[in-house]
Amino acid sequence: MAKFEQLACQMRKQLQEGIWQPGDKLPSLREKSIHSGMSLMTVLRAYQLLESQGLLISRPQSGYYAAPQLAAPPLDSASAVNVQARVELTEDVDVNAFIFDVLQASKSPSVVPFGSAFPDPHLFPQRQLTRSLASVARRMQPRNALDNLPPGNEQLRKHIAQRYALQGIAVSPDEIVITAGAMESLNLSLQALTVPGDYVAIESPAFYGALQAIERFKLKAIAIATDPQHGIDLDALHQALNDYPIKACWLMTNFHNPLGCTLSWENKQRLVAMLEKYGVGLVEDDVYGELYSGLQRPLPAKALDGKGLILHCSSFSKNLMTGFRIGWVAAGQHARNIQRLQLMSTLSASAPMQLAIAEYLATSSYDSHLRHLRKTLEQRKNAAIQSLQSYLPYDVTIYPSRGSYFLWLELPPGLSSTTLYWQALEKGISIAPGKMFTTGDKYDRHFRLNVSYEWDERCEQSVKALAALIQQQIKAMHSMKI
């Protein structure tokens, strides 16, 4: 075992024994180096390892802190069940009606929007973007509408390509297609890789947009078990690729929705090697990539794409302005096909919105906004976790993540998040029950919470109300057993 791994083991044990409580600041790298007698680089690698395992969080210009209380690590999946049990074939997908009901309920101003898919709109630089939109509207010429047809505004595509370059990813502006939000980029990518009746590998649980797309395009889903701490089960995916004629995968390698997990770099490498072996395309959903905690954005699988198999999809909706509905796909060799599909459906993304975002990105405001946004989301998530830990029954598991603005929770055996959803809605609280993210009842004990909103007394009282409803379910279950 390397020195940094030995140090990480020692510190992990200290964290588990409560020497550092959630939120406590750990010794600085220099202090730890002096006390341990190890080099600064060894200490840094140990801290980074613990951060990748969710035990520490790093804060820019502040240091490392003990992470909020983590869920107990799951049993090793390879020893718990066989690979085949972690692959689920779903011929027919039908989830739209329930998803529509949940999302509609979250829109009401009278409802606490824990079930919402969108971040707090007050976090966005609306005034600056409105100024940009007004400015481009005054200068727009009739020709601009044609100039912003697929693949989209040239200046905007150059800005996006430059942001890829900052991550060390070579993407030409010609490979980028601007879309009307991330959902269009994801749907067009899936269409480019499949025809009706094809098999598509997805995560289980999955972002409900993937389920809706599979239903709409009459595809067959192969659902691969996905863990809230480690991500998709790559052994099970390999088995599925071997057993079925899978034409595409739709995966979230960073900050999975709803689980919050991020694939390790080693697993991303393994994933890409697997896709290359079978010649299967990947629709990579990376809409939360900019909303990371810590010092560095995790690279997407696209960074490893040597054969043009990965269509990397993202948008500005989750980090800049939801209502502008501007996304993109770095489509590589599929770019022209996606442009053709877009012209046959929505025609193009809004020309004024493309121009306004291109103008905004030309300033230094975007990165400044992102730094503030990430810091605020992390603070709000930590406040939410502390509140949930204070009021929820001890056997409700909270799975924290190192990015985005969601938390994934697991109820004790025998309880139902669907029941909790309806009960909470009667009290003016929305949640996103596990039923939204699967085609069956497999995740009926789970639910997702949006914690991007300012954590105020209303949120605190809502958590108390959820805790009381969960206690009612527990009592009802025990009374039935007596």
Secondary structure, 3 states (H helix, E strand, C coil): CCHHHHHHHHHHHHHHCCCCCCCCECCCHHHHHHHHCCCHHHHHHHHHHHHHCCCEEEECCCEEEECCCCCCCCCCHHHHCCHHHHEEEECCCCCHHHHHHHHHHHHCCCCEECCCCCCCHHHCCHHHHHHHHHHHHHHCCHHHHHHCCCCCCHHHHHHHHHHHHHCCCCCCHHHEEEECCHHHHHHHHHHHHCCCCCEEEEEECCCHHHHHHHHHCCCEEEEEEEECCCEECHHHHHHHHHHCCEEEEEECCCCCCCCCCCCCHHHHHHHHHHHHHHCCEEEEECCCCCCECCCCCCCCHHHHCCCCCEEEEEECCCCCCHHHCCEEEECHHHHHHHHHHHHCCCCCCCHHHHHHHHHHHCCCHHHHHHHHHHHHHHHHHHHHHHHHHHHCCCCCEEECCCECCEEEEECCCCCCHHHHHHHHHHCCEECEEHHHHCCCCCCCCEEEEECCCCCCHHHHHHHHHHHHHHHHHHHHHHHHHC
